[in-house]
Amino acid sequence: MAEVLISPGVLARENDQSQITAGPIQAGAAIIGPTVKGQQDIPRLVTSYSEYQAAFGTTFLSGSNQFTFFTSISAYNYFQNGGSTLLVTRVTPEAFSPATSSYINTGSAGSTVTANVSPFTLATLADGNIMNSVGPSGTNGTLDSGSVDNFRWEITNPSTSSGVFSLLLRQGDDTQTSKQVVETYSNLSLDPLSTNYISKVIGDQVQTVRGTGVNVYLQSSGSYPNASRFIRVASVDAQTPNYFDNAGNPKDIFTGSIPETQSGSFGAALGNITGSGNPSNFYQTINNVDSQGMIGSDYTTAINLLANRDDFRYNLITAPGLILQNALTGAGWTTIQSNCENRGDAIFVGDLVNYDASLTQVTGQAASVDSSYVASYWPWLQVIDPDSRELVWVPASTMIPGVYAYNDRAGEPWFAPAGINRGGLGAVSQAERKLTNTNRDDLYTGKVNPIATFPGQGIVVFGQKTLQTKASALDRVNVRRLLITLKNYISQIADTLVFEQNTAATRNTFLSQVNPYLESVQQRQGLYAFKVVMDNSNNTPDVIDRNELIGAVYLQPTKTAEFIYLDFNILPTGASFPS
């Protein structure tokens, strides 16, 4: 239909302004810390606590005692309070490696298999000697070192006529008559030209940390993405390309490569969970010498990797057990702080002091930090370990991600994660110390968020300051998280404009997406007012000639009511009330 009237008449035109602006890519929390299993220093995203347990384990033994790392307790609490995604990075006290499958028997001689070489080798995705299930087989096929955290393999239904076999991945602590199969792969082939080639079906990729210091990065190797959650194909040493001849019969040189019916275990992994040195300190006993078997340098690679905002997105990061007060871990603490400041899209919840510290020590440590990207809470808390069911002491940062998750589910990121409505710590049995009103005043003046105990209300986060020293809107957690949310979304829009023409049309595209989003934030009580400018006033000819596009976003963040004054006025009988 013509869009211009040439002769007199009426032209009805449609202008669709109802399009819905796409929401930002959501980023959840990140935790750095020791775990029972998993890949060393490789960040992994999990979306539930059951997925966390499968990937990282739960409880472990140190000596004759059972323990749980702060990382697990924090992950459980985060998901229990509505958290959706959690980026977990495992740190370890020494060099770790994966376990590999034991020798796999094959068929008759004449195949391409070299003597005493398995046709293929499997490797666990998780690192550490906890993955070793190899050992003597006991009654009913039990493995002496088999456990809930490791695995065993089994070959079933081999067929030399069709060149296929099946592979079962079983729990390491199962029995021959009561098999616990965690993954099943049927009709696998050693033919790289086949769609059911073992590496294609299970996957053979592995990530390796490369570089040093701040220049560390992850390098991927392998051709096929991992479909298995627990293992990968480390190598195929007896491939059977074009298994059948022109008459459709299997080639004699390949039939002997097909594995026989058998089962086996995994071994040769290196790495002790808590290191090979002295007994480790856990819960309230962590100190300057040892924190859950770790020292500060054990965190270095993980911290440096998570500085990369292109590869890893999160809006909150914690490292429970990494204490600023401790000389051996304080450097890692400050590096996480610097990373958050440089990224500009995450807040760090860090612990300042060990268990049994004085209030003066707490405020003294807080005074040494000046950043709106860091918040700290005190005192320590006693909780029920979700896996051992024992009462244990944990630093506050273990539980605060759950508070933030509940705050975002019940309200918005720019609401204060504090107070009786959104700051409750229902999973906490008791705080290390019941704070008086004077204690809370001293802590809040010192930039530390108190965790208060109120009769009838329980244990509640009762502060939302950042560790910024200067008095401004950004000395509050809700404002810092508002800015993180807005910058995250608006930056994603700006990314789509890079290398576009620097014209009014491009600027209007930006404004048409940003303004509706900020209006929605205003309606959801995040802003009092806002203004976005991207026009000829700030994109002058000389700016355009420098290949620059400038936008200015003016915000008036909403403030929280933290100090409420109620005046009760006593009037004599017969007095009239003021209108």
C-alpha positions as CSV (number, residue, x, y, z in Angstrom):
1,M,0.0,0.0,0.0
2,A,1.3,3.5,-0.8
3,E,2.5,5.5,2.2
4,V,2.0,8.9,0.6
5,L,-1.3,10.5,-0.4
6,I,-1.1,12.0,-3.9
7,S,-4.8,12.7,-4.4
8,P,-7.2,13.7,-1.6
9,G,-8.1,10.9,0.7
10,V,-7.4,9.2,4.1
11,L,-4.4,7.0,4.8
12,A,-4.6,4.8,7.8
13,R,-1.1,3.8,9.0
14,E,0.1,1.5,11.8
15,N,2.9,2.4,14.2
16,D,3.6,-0.6,16.4
17,Q,5.1,0.8,19.7
18,S,4.1,-2.3,21.8
19,Q,7.4,-4.1,21.4
20,I,8.7,-5.5,24.6
21,T,12.3,-4.7,25.4
22,A,14.3,-7.9,26.0
23,G,15.5,-8.4,29.5
24,P,19.2,-8.5,30.4
25,I,21.2,-11.6,30.6
26,Q,20.8,-12.7,34.2
27,A,23.9,-13.3,36.4
28,G,23.8,-15.0,39.7
29,A,26.3,-15.5,42.5
30,A,29.8,-16.8,42.4
31,I,31.6,-18.8,45.2
32,I,35.3,-19.5,45.4
33,G,36.3,-22.2,47.8
34,P,37.4,-25.8,48.5
35,T,35.1,-28.6,47.6
36,V,35.2,-32.4,48.0
37,K,35.5,-33.0,44.2
38,G,35.3,-31.2,40.9
39,Q,37.8,-29.7,38.5
40,Q,40.6,-27.7,40.1
41,D,40.3,-23.9,39.4
42,I,37.7,-24.4,36.6
43,P,34.5,-22.4,37.2
44,R,31.3,-24.4,36.7
45,L,27.8,-23.1,36.6
46,V,25.2,-25.1,38.6
47,T,21.5,-24.5,38.9
48,S,20.4,-26.5,41.9
49,Y,21.9,-28.0,45.0
50,S,21.5,-31.5,43.7
51,E,23.6,-30.5,40.7
52,Y,26.1,-29.0,43.0
53,Q,26.3,-32.2,45.1
54,A,26.8,-34.3,41.9
55,A,29.6,-32.0,40.7
56,F,31.3,-31.0,43.9
57,G,30.4,-33.5,46.6
58,T,29.3,-32.9,50.2
59,T,30.9,-34.2,53.4
60,F,34.4,-35.7,53.8
61,L,36.7,-37.2,56.4
62,S,39.7,-35.5,57.8
63,G,41.4,-37.9,60.3
64,S,38.5,-39.6,62.0
65,N,36.1,-36.6,61.8
66,Q,33.5,-35.7,59.2
67,F,33.4,-32.1,57.9
68,T,31.7,-30.0,55.3
69,F,33.4,-27.1,53.5
70,F,31.8,-23.6,53.8
71,T,31.3,-23.7,50.0
72,S,28.7,-26.5,50.3
73,I,26.9,-24.9,53.2
74,S,26.7,-21.6,51.3
75,A,25.5,-23.3,48.1
76,Y,22.8,-25.1,49.9
77,N,21.5,-21.9,51.6
78,Y,21.7,-20.0,48.4
79,F,19.4,-22.4,46.5
80,Q,17.1,-22.8,49.5
81,N,16.4,-19.1,49.4
82,G,15.6,-18.9,45.7
83,G,18.9,-18.5,44.0
84,S,18.9,-19.7,40.4
85,T,22.4,-19.9,39.1
86,L,25.7,-20.3,41.0
87,L,29.2,-20.2,39.6
88,V,31.4,-22.4,41.7
89,T,35.2,-22.5,41.4
90,R,37.0,-25.2,43.4
91,V,40.4,-24.3,45.0
92,T,42.8,-27.0,46.2
93,P,45.9,-27.1,48.4
94,E,48.2,-28.9,45.9
95,A,48.4,-30.1,42.3
96,F,45.4,-32.3,41.4
97,S,44.8,-34.6,38.4
98,P,41.8,-36.7,37.2
99,A,41.5,-40.5,37.5
100,T,41.7,-42.8,34.4
101,S,40.1,-46.1,33.7
102,S,41.9,-49.3,34.4
103,Y,43.0,-51.7,31.6
104,I,40.1,-52.7,29.3
105,N,40.4,-56.3,27.8
106,T,39.7,-56.8,24.1
107,G,39.0,-59.7,21.8
108,S,41.3,-62.0,19.8
109,A,44.7,-61.3,18.3
110,G,45.0,-59.8,14.8
111,S,43.3,-56.5,15.7
112,T,44.8,-53.1,15.6
113,V,45.2,-53.1,19.4
114,T,48.8,-53.2,20.6
115,A,49.5,-55.7,23.4
116,N,48.6,-54.4,26.9
117,V,47.0,-51.2,25.5
118,S,43.3,-50.5,26.1
119,P,41.2,-49.8,23.0
120,F,40.2,-46.5,24.8
121,T,40.8,-44.7,28.0
122,L,38.2,-42.8,30.1
123,A,39.0,-40.0,32.5
124,T,37.0,-38.4,35.3
125,L,36.1,-34.8,34.9
126,A,36.7,-34.3,38.6
127,D,40.2,-34.1,40.0
128,G,41.8,-35.5,43.1
129,N,42.6,-38.9,44.7
130,I,39.0,-39.1,46.0
131,M,38.2,-40.2,42.4
132,N,40.3,-43.3,42.7
133,S,38.1,-46.4,43.0
134,V,40.8,-48.9,42.0
135,G,41.6,-51.5,44.5
136,P,40.9,-55.1,45.5
137,S,37.4,-56.3,44.9
138,G,35.6,-57.7,48.0
139,T,32.5,-59.7,48.6
140,N,29.8,-59.1,46.0
141,G,32.1,-57.1,43.8
142,T,32.6,-54.2,46.2
143,L,35.6,-52.0,45.8
144,D,37.7,-51.2,48.8
145,S,38.2,-47.6,47.8
146,G,34.8,-47.2,46.1
147,S,32.7,-44.4,47.5
148,V,29.7,-42.2,46.8
149,D,32.0,-39.7,45.2
150,N,33.8,-41.9,42.6
151,F,32.8,-44.3,39.9
152,R,33.4,-47.6,38.2
153,W,32.8,-48.6,34.6
154,E,31.3,-51.7,33.0
155,I,31.2,-53.0,29.4
156,T,28.1,-54.8,28.3
157,N,26.6,-56.3,25.1
158,P,29.8,-56.3,23.0
159,S,29.2,-57.4,19.4
160,T,32.0,-58.0,16.9
161,S,29.4,-58.6,14.2
162,S,28.1,-55.0,14.4
163,G,31.2,-53.4,16.0
164,V,29.4,-51.9,19.0
165,F,29.2,-52.2,22.7
166,S,27.5,-50.5,25.7
167,L,29.1,-48.7,28.6
168,L,27.7,-48.3,32.1
169,L,29.0,-45.7,34.6
170,R,28.3,-47.0,38.1
171,Q,28.6,-45.5,41.5
172,G,31.9,-46.5,43.1
173,D,30.3,-47.9,46.3
174,D,27.7,-50.2,44.6
175,T,27.7,-54.0,44.5
176,Q,27.5,-56.5,41.7
177,T,23.9,-57.5,42.7
178,S,22.8,-54.0,43.5
179,K,24.3,-51.8,40.7
180,Q,23.9,-48.0,41.0
181,V,24.1,-46.9,37.4
182,V,24.5,-43.1,37.0
183,E,24.9,-43.0,33.2
184,T,24.3,-45.5,30.3
185,Y,25.7,-45.3,26.8
186,S,24.4,-47.9,24.3
187,N,25.7,-49.1,20.9
188,L,29.0,-47.3,21.1
189,S,31.5,-47.6,18.3
190,L,35.3,-47.2,17.9
191,D,34.8,-46.0,14.3
192,P,35.5,-42.3,14.1
193,L,33.3,-42.1,11.0
194,S,30.3,-43.4,12.8
195,T,27.6,-41.2,14.4
196,N,27.9,-43.3,17.6
197,Y,31.7,-43.0,17.9
198,I,32.5,-43.2,21.6
199,S,34.1,-39.7,21.7
200,K,31.2,-38.1,19.9
201,V,28.6,-39.7,22.3
202,I,30.4,-39.2,25.6
203,G,32.6,-36.2,24.8
204,D,36.4,-35.7,25.0
205,Q,36.9,-32.1,25.8
206,V,38.9,-30.8,28.7
207,Q,39.8,-27.3,29.9
208,T,43.3,-26.5,31.1
209,V,44.5,-23.4,33.0
210,R,47.2,-21.7,31.0
211,G,49.4,-18.6,31.7
212,T,50.4,-17.2,35.0
213,G,49.4,-14.4,37.4
214,V,46.8,-12.0,36.0
215,N,47.3,-13.5,32.5
216,V,45.8,-16.9,33.3
217,Y,43.1,-18.2,30.9
218,L,41.3,-21.4,30.1
219,Q,42.3,-23.4,27.0
220,S,40.0,-26.1,25.7
221,S,41.2,-29.3,23.9
222,G,39.3,-32.2,22.4
223,S,36.9,-32.3,19.4
224,Y,33.5,-33.2,21.0
225,P,31.6,-31.4,23.8
226,N,31.1,-33.4,26.9
227,A,27.7,-35.1,27.2
228,S,28.6,-36.9,30.3
229,R,28.5,-35.0,33.6
230,F,31.2,-37.2,35.1
231,I,33.7,-38.6,32.6
232,R,35.3,-37.9,29.2
233,V,37.1,-40.0,26.6
234,A,40.8,-39.4,27.2
235,S,41.9,-41.3,24.2
236,V,40.9,-43.9,21.6
237,D,43.9,-46.1,20.9
238,A,42.2,-48.7,18.7
239,Q,40.0,-46.9,16.2
240,T,38.0,-49.0,13.7
241,P,37.5,-46.7,10.7
242,N,35.2,-48.2,8.1
243,Y,34.6,-51.3,10.3
244,F,32.8,-53.2,7.5
245,D,34.3,-54.2,4.2
246,N,32.5,-53.7,0.8
247,A,30.5,-56.9,1.3
248,G,29.2,-55.6,4.7
249,N,31.3,-57.9,6.8
250,P,33.4,-56.7,9.8
251,K,37.1,-56.5,9.0
252,D,39.3,-59.0,10.8
253,I,41.8,-56.4,11.8
254,F,39.1,-54.5,13.7
255,T,37.0,-57.2,15.4
256,G,39.6,-57.8,18.1
257,S,39.4,-54.2,19.1
258,I,35.9,-54.5,20.5
259,P,36.1,-54.7,24.3
260,E,34.9,-57.9,26.1
261,T,32.2,-57.9,28.8
262,Q,33.9,-56.7,32.0
263,S,34.0,-54.1,34.6
264,G,36.7,-52.0,36.1
265,S,37.6,-48.9,38.2
266,F,39.4,-45.6,38.0
267,G,42.8,-44.8,39.4
268,A,46.1,-42.8,39.2
269,A,44.4,-39.5,40.3
270,L,46.5,-37.2,42.4
271,G,45.6,-34.6,45.0
272,N,44.5,-34.7,48.7
273,I,41.4,-32.6,49.6
274,T,43.1,-30.9,52.6
275,G,46.7,-31.3,51.5
276,S,49.4,-33.6,52.6
277,G,50.7,-31.5,55.5
278,N,49.5,-31.0,59.1
279,P,45.8,-31.6,60.2
280,S,43.5,-28.9,58.8
281,N,41.4,-26.3,60.7
282,F,37.7,-26.1,60.1
283,Y,34.7,-24.0,61.1
284,Q,35.6,-21.7,64.0
285,T,39.2,-23.0,64.3
286,I,40.4,-21.5,61.0
287,N,43.2,-19.2,61.6
288,N,46.2,-17.3,60.0
289,V,48.0,-20.6,59.3
290,D,45.3,-22.8,57.9
291,S,41.7,-22.3,56.6
292,Q,40.0,-25.5,55.7
293,G,43.4,-26.9,54.6
294,M,44.0,-23.8,52.3
295,I,46.1,-20.7,52.4
296,G,45.7,-17.5,50.4
297,S,47.9,-18.5,47.4
298,D,45.6,-21.5,46.8
299,Y,43.0,-19.1,45.7
300,T,45.2,-17.0,43.3
301,T,44.4,-18.8,40.0
302,A,40.7,-19.0,40.6
303,I,40.5,-15.3,41.6
304,N,42.5,-14.2,38.5
305,L,40.3,-16.3,36.2
306,L,37.1,-14.8,37.5
307,A,38.4,-11.4,36.8
308,N,37.4,-12.0,33.2
309,R,33.9,-10.5,32.8
310,D,33.6,-11.6,29.2
311,D,33.7,-15.3,30.1
312,F,32.2,-15.3,33.6
313,R,29.1,-13.3,34.6
314,Y,28.0,-12.8,38.2
315,N,26.7,-10.0,40.3
316,L,27.8,-11.2,43.7
317,I,31.0,-13.1,44.8
318,T,32.0,-14.6,48.1
319,A,35.0,-16.7,49.3
320,P,33.9,-18.0,52.7
321,G,37.1,-18.9,54.7
322,L,39.2,-16.2,53.0
323,I,39.6,-13.7,55.9
324,L,41.0,-10.2,55.6
325,Q,42.5,-10.4,59.1
326,N,44.7,-13.3,58.2
327,A,48.0,-12.5,56.6
328,L,48.0,-15.6,54.5
329,T,44.6,-15.0,53.0
330,G,44.2,-11.2,53.1
331,A,46.0,-10.7,49.8
332,G,43.5,-12.8,48.0
333,W,40.7,-10.9,49.7
334,T,41.9,-7.6,48.4
335,T,42.4,-9.1,44.9
336,I,38.8,-10.0,44.8
337,Q,37.9,-6.5,45.9
338,S,40.1,-5.1,43.0
339,N,38.5,-7.4,40.5
340,C,35.0,-6.3,41.5
341,E,36.0,-2.6,41.2
342,N,37.6,-3.2,37.8
343,R,34.7,-5.3,36.5
344,G,32.1,-2.9,37.8
345,D,29.3,-5.5,37.7
346,A,29.6,-7.4,41.0
347,I,29.7,-6.8,44.8
348,F,32.0,-8.8,47.0
349,V,30.7,-10.0,50.4
350,G,33.9,-10.6,52.5
351,D,34.6,-11.6,56.0
352,L,36.9,-9.3,58.1
353,V,37.9,-11.4,61.1
354,N,38.1,-14.9,62.5
355,Y,35.8,-16.4,65.1
356,D,36.0,-14.9,68.6
357,A,37.2,-11.5,67.4
358,S,36.4,-8.4,69.3
359,L,34.2,-5.6,68.0
360,T,37.2,-3.3,67.9
361,Q,39.1,-5.8,65.7
362,V,36.1,-5.9,63.4
363,T,35.8,-2.1,62.9
364,G,39.6,-1.8,62.7
365,Q,39.7,-4.2,59.7
366,A,36.7,-2.4,58.1
367,A,38.5,0.9,58.4
368,S,41.3,-0.5,56.2
369,V,39.0,-1.0,53.3
370,D,37.4,1.8,51.2
371,S,35.2,0.5,48.4
372,S,31.5,0.6,47.4
373,Y,32.0,-2.8,45.8
374,V,32.5,-4.6,49.1
375,A,30.2,-5.3,52.0
376,S,30.9,-7.1,55.2
377,Y,28.7,-8.6,58.0
378,W,29.3,-9.7,61.5
379,P,29.3,-11.8,63.8
380,W,29.8,-15.5,62.8
381,L,26.8,-17.7,62.8
382,Q,25.9,-21.2,63.9
383,V,23.9,-23.3,61.4
384,I,22.9,-26.9,60.8
385,D,25.1,-28.5,58.2
386,P,22.7,-29.6,55.5
387,D,24.6,-32.9,54.9
388,S,26.1,-33.9,58.2
389,R,23.1,-32.5,60.2
390,E,25.6,-31.2,62.8
391,L,25.7,-27.7,64.3
392,V,28.7,-25.8,63.0
393,W,30.0,-22.2,63.0
394,V,30.4,-20.4,59.8
395,P,31.5,-16.8,58.8
396,A,28.7,-14.5,57.8
397,S,29.6,-14.5,54.1
398,T,28.5,-18.2,54.0
399,M,24.9,-17.2,54.6
400,I,24.6,-13.8,53.0
401,P,24.3,-15.0,49.4
402,G,21.1,-16.7,50.5
403,V,19.8,-13.3,51.9
404,Y,20.5,-11.6,48.6
405,A,18.8,-14.4,46.7
406,Y,15.7,-14.1,48.9
407,N,15.7,-10.3,48.6
408,D,15.8,-10.5,44.8
409,R,13.0,-13.1,44.8
410,A,10.8,-11.2,47.2
411,G,11.6,-7.8,45.9
412,E,14.2,-6.4,43.5
413,P,18.0,-6.2,43.5
414,W,17.7,-2.5,44.4
415,F,15.8,-3.3,47.6
416,A,17.8,-3.5,50.8
417,P,18.8,-7.1,51.7
418,A,18.2,-6.4,55.3
419,G,15.5,-6.0,57.9
420,I,12.8,-8.3,59.2
421,N,11.0,-8.5,55.8
422,R,13.9,-9.6,53.6
423,G,17.0,-10.0,55.9
424,G,15.8,-12.9,58.1
425,L,18.3,-15.8,58.7
426,G,15.8,-18.6,59.5
427,A,18.4,-21.3,59.0
428,V,20.7,-19.8,61.6
429,S,20.5,-21.3,65.1
430,Q,22.4,-18.5,66.9
431,A,24.8,-15.7,66.3
432,E,28.3,-15.8,67.9
433,R,27.3,-12.8,69.9
434,K,24.0,-11.1,70.7
435,L,24.6,-7.5,69.8
436,T,23.3,-4.7,71.9
437,N,21.9,-1.5,70.4
438,T,25.3,0.2,71.3
439,N,27.2,-2.6,69.5
440,R,25.0,-2.2,66.4
441,D,25.6,1.5,66.5
442,D,29.4,1.0,66.7
443,L,29.4,-1.5,63.9
444,Y,27.3,0.6,61.6
445,T,29.3,3.7,62.2
446,G,32.3,1.5,61.3
447,K,30.7,0.4,58.0
448,V,30.0,-3.2,59.2
449,N,26.5,-4.6,58.8
450,P,25.4,-6.0,62.1
451,I,23.5,-9.3,62.4
452,A,21.1,-8.8,65.2
453,T,19.2,-11.2,67.4
454,F,15.6,-10.0,68.2
455,P,13.2,-11.8,70.6
456,G,10.3,-13.1,68.6
457,Q,11.9,-12.1,65.3
458,G,15.0,-14.3,65.3
459,I,18.3,-13.5,63.7
460,V,18.2,-10.7,61.1
461,V,20.7,-8.8,58.9
462,F,20.3,-5.3,60.3
463,G,22.4,-3.1,58.0
464,Q,23.2,-2.6,54.4
465,K,26.3,-0.4,54.2
466,T,29.2,-1.0,51.7
467,L,32.7,-0.4,52.9
468,Q,32.9,2.9,51.2
469,T,34.2,5.6,53.6
470,K,32.8,8.7,51.8
471,A,29.2,9.4,52.6
472,S,27.3,9.1,49.3
473,A,24.5,7.1,47.8
474,L,27.0,4.4,47.0
475,D,27.7,3.7,50.6
476,R,24.5,1.6,50.6
477,V,24.3,-2.0,49.2
478,N,20.9,-1.4,47.6
479,V,22.2,1.6,45.5
480,R,25.4,-0.3,44.5
481,R,23.4,-3.3,43.4
482,L,21.0,-0.9,41.5
483,L,23.9,0.5,39.6
484,I,25.3,-3.0,38.9
485,T,21.9,-4.0,37.5
486,L,21.5,-1.0,35.4
487,K,25.1,-0.9,34.1
488,N,24.8,-4.6,33.2
489,Y,21.6,-4.1,31.1
490,I,22.6,-0.9,29.4
491,S,26.1,-2.2,28.6
492,Q,24.5,-5.2,26.9
493,I,22.5,-2.8,24.7
494,A,25.6,-0.7,24.0
495,D,27.5,-3.8,22.9
496,T,25.1,-4.2,19.9
497,L,26.0,-0.7,18.7
498,V,29.7,-1.2,18.4
499,F,30.7,-0.8,14.7
500,E,27.3,0.6,13.8
501,Q,27.0,3.9,12.0
502,N,27.3,6.9,14.3
503,T,24.0,8.5,13.2
504,A,20.8,9.7,14.8
505,A,19.2,6.4,13.9
506,T,21.7,4.4,15.9
507,R,21.3,6.8,18.9
508,N,17.5,6.5,18.8
509,T,17.8,2.7,18.7
510,F,19.8,3.0,22.0
511,L,17.3,5.4,23.6
512,S,14.3,3.3,22.5
513,Q,15.6,0.4,24.5
514,V,17.1,2.1,27.5
515,N,14.3,4.6,28.3
516,P,11.5,1.9,28.6
517,Y,13.7,-0.2,30.8
518,L,14.5,2.7,33.2
519,E,10.9,3.5,33.3
520,S,10.1,0.0,34.4
521,V,12.8,0.3,37.1
522,Q,11.2,3.6,38.3
523,Q,7.8,1.9,38.5
524,R,9.4,-0.9,40.6
525,Q,10.7,1.7,43.1
526,G,14.3,1.7,42.0
527,L,14.5,5.3,40.8
528,Y,13.0,8.6,41.7
529,A,13.9,10.0,38.3
530,F,16.2,9.5,35.4
531,K,17.3,11.1,32.1
532,V,19.2,9.6,29.2
533,V,21.0,11.9,26.8
534,M,22.5,10.6,23.5
535,D,22.1,13.3,20.8
536,N,24.0,16.1,19.1
537,S,24.6,17.8,22.4
538,N,27.2,15.2,23.5
539,N,28.0,13.7,20.1
540,T,29.5,16.7,18.4
541,P,31.3,16.5,15.1
542,D,34.7,16.2,16.7
543,V,33.4,13.3,18.9
544,I,32.1,11.5,15.9
545,D,35.4,12.1,14.0
546,R,37.1,10.2,16.9
547,N,34.8,7.2,16.2
548,E,33.2,7.7,19.6
549,L,29.5,7.5,20.7
550,I,28.7,9.1,24.0
551,G,25.7,8.6,26.2
552,A,24.9,10.2,29.5
553,V,22.6,8.5,32.0
554,Y,21.4,10.6,35.0
555,L,19.9,8.7,37.9
556,Q,18.2,9.6,41.2
557,P,18.3,6.3,43.1
558,T,15.6,5.7,45.7
559,K,16.8,5.6,49.3
560,T,15.8,3.3,52.1
561,A,14.2,4.3,55.4
562,E,16.9,3.1,57.8
563,F,16.4,5.6,60.6
564,I,12.7,6.1,61.6
565,Y,11.8,8.7,64.2
566,L,8.4,8.5,65.8
567,D,7.4,11.5,68.0
568,F,4.8,10.7,70.6
569,N,3.2,13.9,71.9
570,I,1.3,13.8,75.2
571,L,-1.5,16.4,75.4
572,P,-3.7,17.5,78.4
573,T,-7.3,16.4,78.6
574,G,-9.5,18.6,76.5
575,A,-6.7,19.8,74.2
576,S,-7.5,19.7,70.5
577,F,-5.4,17.7,68.1
578,P,-3.5,19.7,65.5
579,S,-4.9,19.4,62.0
